[in-house]
Every structure is written in structure tokens, then in C-alpha cells.
């Protein structure tokens, strides 16, 4: 008996490209913003006009000028350079944390949904306990124990996101294992790991990918919140969150750090949310033509 495969009305890659290139100005603009910010983060040393850590008592609280396009802060540091370098920490945390959470959460969810029984009950109870806390509160609790620092923040946000990925993966797996092609694969004697890799994972990838895109925006927001509270990226290393925190007491002397970091967080988070919605529309079978 040959393995039964599922035929999609449109390949997912083509559906995604169709949605992104559909001419929707909002989606195209959001995609350009994301690409631009990633390029800025990658080439920060080449783009930043000055060292973001260099202080000068002669340049404190200067207004925007030809030398300092966004002025300087209370320590005489160039605001534009700090925002450019801050994008590296904010975007890396925003991208790496959800990817780690997706890998771990999807694995737990697939194991629970495919095997069921005591494994499913234990993982589900643990997942429900973690889901009882809002992501920000859970992240603050874990960060208070682990402390600040870049990689600690990555781990904290990843732990906070794992339950959501596990829940979506488990629900999708429960639906997939009831399909005829999975039952046929079991009947011909395929091993469980092979069935999971060849049939389950490809068919639950769409909701996981959509959730991943949406959680990137939330991860950037959470990193900024933790850094603002002093539990994230630690000074003097810049991130958008601690730039806002450091400038609060100097808002009347130099408002440019808060304005710049606040606008960047807003625009980037909104762009990832728009792309996540577009991706969801592209991968939803009910909206595919």
C-alpha cells in the first residue's frame, strides 16, 4: 500500500508570495520596514555615525544638527547611533526568542498530541499552569530570578512563549492524527518518528509559522518592557527599552531618545503584526482561492 499524501489547493509558499505581493500597500510597507530594520541591525557598525558608548561633557543635551542628526542625550552620546545599535539587541531578541520557543513548544505539543495518555495529561497540566500567567508577568517573574543580561532575556522570553506554541501544536496534531493518510501510514507499519516528520509536522507548520510571526512583535515589546524595568539588556549596551528608561529623567533636556525609540518600537511591532495577519490570511484554507 502506498503512502497517502494530502493535496493542498495551493502550495503554501505560493500562497504566501501571492498575499505579500498582492499590491496591498500596508503589507508591502510593513515588509519593507522589517527588511530595512534587519539591514540596519546587520550593518550597524557601518551605518552608525559615532560610537554609541562615547560620552562627552561638551555635547550634553544638544538639539539635532548636521553632526548629530537626532541630538545627544544627558551624557553627550549620539542618539541616532544608540538607536541603530539598539536595534541589534531588540531585533535579535525578538527573532531568536520566538524561534527557540517554537522549537521547544512545537516538540512538546506534537509529543502530547500524538502519543496522548499520561504524557499528554502531564504536559497539558504543566502548560495550563504556565498559561495562567500573562506573558509579561511570567517574563518578569523568571527575569527576577535569572537576572538581566542579553541571553537571560532571550531565555526568559522563550520560556514565556513556549506554552502558546505547545497549545497550538497539540491542537493541530490532534486534528492531523485523525486524518486518513496518517492512519494509512500507521497501517503500513511506518514508525512514529517518521510519521511525525513526514506527515504531522508539515501539516501543522502553517499555524506555527503564523504564531511565530506574531510573537516576534510581542518579543520585541517584551524585551523593551524588561529593559525599561531594568531586567533586560543592561547599560551601557543600548536597546530601545533601556534607551527610554535612561532618558525619562531627562525628558525636558533631551526628548529625542524617547521619541526615537518609542517610534521605532511602535513601527516595528506594527509591521510584524501586519505581516503576521497577512501570513495567516495566505495560509488559511478558507481564504485561498
FIKE-140891 format. One record per residue (C-alpha): z, y, x. Coordinates in pm, whole numbers, padded with zeros to 5 digits, always signed. Example, Ala and Ser with C-alpha at 12.3 -4.5 7.8 and 13.67 -1.06 7.14 Angstrom:
! residues 2
+00780-00450+01230
+00714-00106+01367
END
This chain:
! residues 289
+00000+00000+00000
-00094+00337+00146
+00148+00623+00157
+00127+00863-00133
+00088+01229-00044
+00137+01537-00253
-00165+01759-00307
-00096+02130-00331
-00317+02364-00529
-00344+02593-00228
-00230+02542+00133
+00093+02737+00194
-00049+02917+00497
-00349+03037+00299
-00127+03143+00008
+00094+03347+00241
-00202+03518+00407
-00357+03589+00067
-00037+03758-00051
+00013+03957+00269
-00350+04072+00279
-00384+04131-00094
-00410+04506-00048
-00058+04581-00166
+00033+04894+00028
+00406+04823+00009
+00370+04475+00156
+00128+04588+00425
+00351+04882+00516
+00656+04658+00537
+00471+04416+00761
+00365+04698+00992
+00721+04827+01010
+00853+04483+01105
+00582+04431+01369
+00640+04780+01509
+01017+04731+01535
+00974+04393+01706
+00738+04551+01959
+00981+04836+02019
+01263+04589+02079
+01050+04380+02318
+00930+04677+02521
+01244+04891+02501
+01270+04943+02880
+00916+05082+02885
+00947+05294+02570
+01294+05446+02616
+01260+05783+02789
+01606+05757+02951
+01883+05515+03034
+02083+05471+02711
+02412+05445+02903
+02372+05754+03125
+02620+06028+03035
+02606+06398+03122
+02861+06669+03052
+02579+06923+03070
+02389+06770+02777
+02662+06716+02518
+02555+06757+02151
+02214+06904+02226
+01962+06956+01947
+01625+06778+01951
+01398+06913+02222
+01094+06817+02428
+01324+06637+02672
+01550+06471+02415
+01343+06410+02102
+01645+06324+01886
+01901+06526+02076
+02208+06389+02253
+02547+06259+02142
+02902+06364+02231
+02871+06201+02573
+02536+06357+02658
+02344+06031+02608
+01988+06040+02479
+01994+05939+02111
+01634+05811+02099
+01690+05582+02397
+02006+05442+02241
+01829+05375+01912
+01543+05200+02092
+01778+04979+02293
+01999+04930+01988
+01703+04772+01809
+01717+04484+02057
+02070+04380+01964
+02023+04441+01592
+01691+04258+01562
+01784+03967+01789
+02100+03906+01588
+01901+03948+01267
+01643+03691+01372
+01844+03437+01572
+02142+03404+01336
+01942+03304+01024
+01729+03062+01229
+02041+02885+01360
+02189+02885+01010
+01864+02747+00864
+01851+02460+01114
+02213+02356+01060
+02228+02427+00687
+01899+02254+00611
+02009+01946+00807
+02338+01926+00616
+02169+01987+00281
+01899+01725+00337
+02154+01466+00452
+02372+01535+00148
+02083+01532-00099
+01902+01230+00042
+02189+00992+00108
+02425+01103-00171
+02753+00918-00220
+03061+01011-00022
+02854+01210+00228
+02718+01428-00049
+03060+01480-00206
+03228+01577+00121
+02955+01816+00232
+02929+01970-00114
+03303+02035-00136
+03305+02195+00209
+03001+02402+00119
+03156+02517-00209
+03471+02625-00025
+03270+02842+00215
+03055+02982-00067
+03370+03105-00242
+03387+03384+00017
+03130+03666+00026
+02919+03660+00345
+03065+03985+00480
+03424+03879+00417
+03364+03537+00573
+03198+03701+00873
+03490+03942+00917
+03740+03656+00899
+03558+03450+01160
+03489+03751+01386
+03858+03842+01377
+03934+03501+01527
+03647+03478+01776
+03645+03846+01873
+03350+04077+01931
+03055+04035+02163
+02686+03971+02109
+02681+03591+02098
+03002+03577+01897
+02832+03793+01635
+02532+03559+01634
+02762+03262+01575
+02969+03441+01313
+02669+03543+01103
+02511+03199+01140
+02830+03033+01013
+02840+03272+00720
+02480+03184+00622
+02493+02805+00664
+02635+02735+00313
+02345+02913+00141
+02082+02718+00333
+02270+02391+00273
+02285+02455-00102
+01914+02533-00131
+01816+02239+00092
+02034+01997-00105
+01897+02109-00443
+01538+02090-00319
+01596+01748-00162
+01742+01607-00484
+01423+01713-00659
+01189+01576-00394
+01350+01230-00358
+01274+01162-00724
+00901+01205-00671
+00667+00907-00680
+00542+00948-00324
+00898+00921-00189
+00968+00612-00400
+00639+00462-00278
+00739+00529+00082
+01071+00353+00027
+00889+00060-00136
+00660+00004+00164
+00962-00002+00395
+00946+00334+00573
+01271+00430+00744
+01483+00711+00602
+01434+00943+00904
+01057+00901+00877
+01060+00973+00504
+01273+01283+00559
+01049+01416+00836
+00713+01334+00674
+00786+01393+00306
+01114+01570+00237
+01113+01850+00494
+00751+01964+00436
+00814+01984+00061
+01137+02184+00084
+01009+02419+00355
+00890+02688+00113
+01228+02786-00040
+01396+02758+00301
+01138+02990+00456
+01178+03244+00177
+01557+03235+00210
+01524+03272+00587
+01316+03588+00550
+01561+03741+00303
+01863+03652+00517
+01709+03826+00820
+01758+04152+00632
+02114+04056+00543
+02186+03956+00903
+02078+04299+01029
+02301+04460+00769
+02594+04233+00855
+02555+04298+01228
+02561+04670+01162
+02870+04632+00943
+03056+04422+01201
+02962+04657+01484
+03073+04953+01274
+03410+04783+01227
+03440+04712+01599
+03389+04336+01556
+03026+04322+01663
+02835+04446+01966
+03082+04616+02195
+03041+04953+02365
+02880+05072+02579
+02596+04839+02473
+02418+05011+02182
+02348+04863+01842
+02269+05053+01525
+02611+04976+01381
+02822+05095+01671
+02599+05400+01718
+02703+05510+01368
+03069+05425+01437
+03079+05619+01766
+02919+05924+01605
+03139+05952+01295
+03396+06176+01461
+03118+06394+01597
+02903+06421+01286
+02909+06801+01283
+02845+06825+01656
+02551+06584+01661
+02440+06419+01333
+02123+06273+01487
+02268+05931+01587
+02395+05865+01234
+02074+05989+01072
+01852+05789+01306
+02050+05463+01295
+02101+05488+00919
+01731+05539+00854
+01634+05252+01083
+01874+05010+00917
+01753+05114+00572
+01383+05092+00652
+01401+04761+00842
+01624+04590+00584
+01400+04711+00300
+01089+04592+00485
+01225+04240+00535
+01330+04227+00170
+00981+04327+00058
+00825+04062+00285
+01070+03804+00151
+00970+03884-00207
+00601+03865-00116
+00655+03531+00057
+00838+03398-00247
+00552+03503-00473
+00299+03340-00241
+00482+03008-00222
+00583+02988-00589
+00353+02733-00760
+00377+02920-01091
+00222+03235-00940
-00052+03066-00739
-00394+03094-00890
END
